[in-house]
Amino acid sequence: MLISNMEIVPGKTVVKHLGLVQGSTVRAKHIGRDLMASLKNIVGGELKGYTELLEDARREAVERMTAQAESIGANAVLNVRFSTSSVAQGAAELFAYGTAVVLE
């Protein structure tokens, strides 16, 4: 499965457009990560716990989007985008979406 944020793939032809596919996950903050983040706010630096949380969320959302694309016969998802939103206090949704196609 080819996943791309481009609208076209050089050297390939879209032979079938299958429509929008999507995947999402909602993640909550961990109390231990919050404590470490509070300490980092004092001294500065990367919040590695949150970085890992977002990496996991992106991976899971893309896997779900890819599974949906495969289920409708796609061999690629083009123009992939990500979105995030807060859904509750301390919880956020990561949403991945794109256009499922068949490439030749």
N, C-alpha and C positions, 0 to 999 in steps of 0.2 A: 504494500500500500504506500503510494507516494503522498506525502503531506507537504503542502507548499503554501506560503503566504502570497505567492504570485498568482495573477489571473490566468496566465498561460505557462506552458512548459516548453522552452525552446526545443525544437526537434520532435515534438509530439503533437498529435492532433486530437482534439476532443471530438469523439464520435457519438457520445451520448451524454446528455445533461440529466442528472437524476434528482437534482434539487438540494435544498438545505439539509445539512446534517448537523447534529449538535451533541455536546456532552457537557455535563456539569457535575460539580461536587460542592458540598457545603462543609466547611471546616470550622471548628471552634478552637479558640486559643486554649492553651494548656497553662494551668496555674504556675507551673515551674518555669515555663517560658516567659510568662508575664513578670515573674520576680526577676529573672535575669535581664529582661528588657528594661525594667525599671532601673536596675543598676547600671546598665549600659547608657541610659539617658544621662546619667551623672558624668560619666567619663567619655562618652562618645564611642563610635565604632559601629560595625555591622551587627545587626541582630540576627545571628546565625540560626537560632531556633526558628524565627519567622521565615528566614530565607528557605530553610529546609521544608517548612510547612507549605510554602507557596510552590516550591518545586514539585513536591508530592502532589499537590492539588492540580497543577498544570498537567502533570503526567497522567493522572487519573482522568481528567476531563478529556484529554486527547485520546486516551484509550477508549473511552466510551463513545466519542465521536467516530473514531475509526471503526469500532464494532458496528455502529449504526450504518456507516457507509458500506461496509462489507455485506451486511444483511440485505441491502438493496442492490447488490451487484456492482458496486463501484470498485475501481482499482486505483483511484486517486481522490484526494480532497484538496481543492484549490481555494485560494483567497481566504486562508484560515486566519481567524482573528480571535482575540481573547478579550474578555470583559470580566470585571469584578464588581460585586455590589455587597453591601452590608445587609444581612437579612435578619439579624437579631443582635442584641448586645453581646459583643465578643465572638460573633460568628459571621463568616463571609462566604459568598458563593463565587466560585471561579467557573466561568462559562467559556467553552471553546465552540466555535462554529465555522462552517465553511460550505463550499459547494461540492457535492459528490458528483463525480464524472467518470466516464470510461474513456481512457486514453488509448490511442493506437500507436 
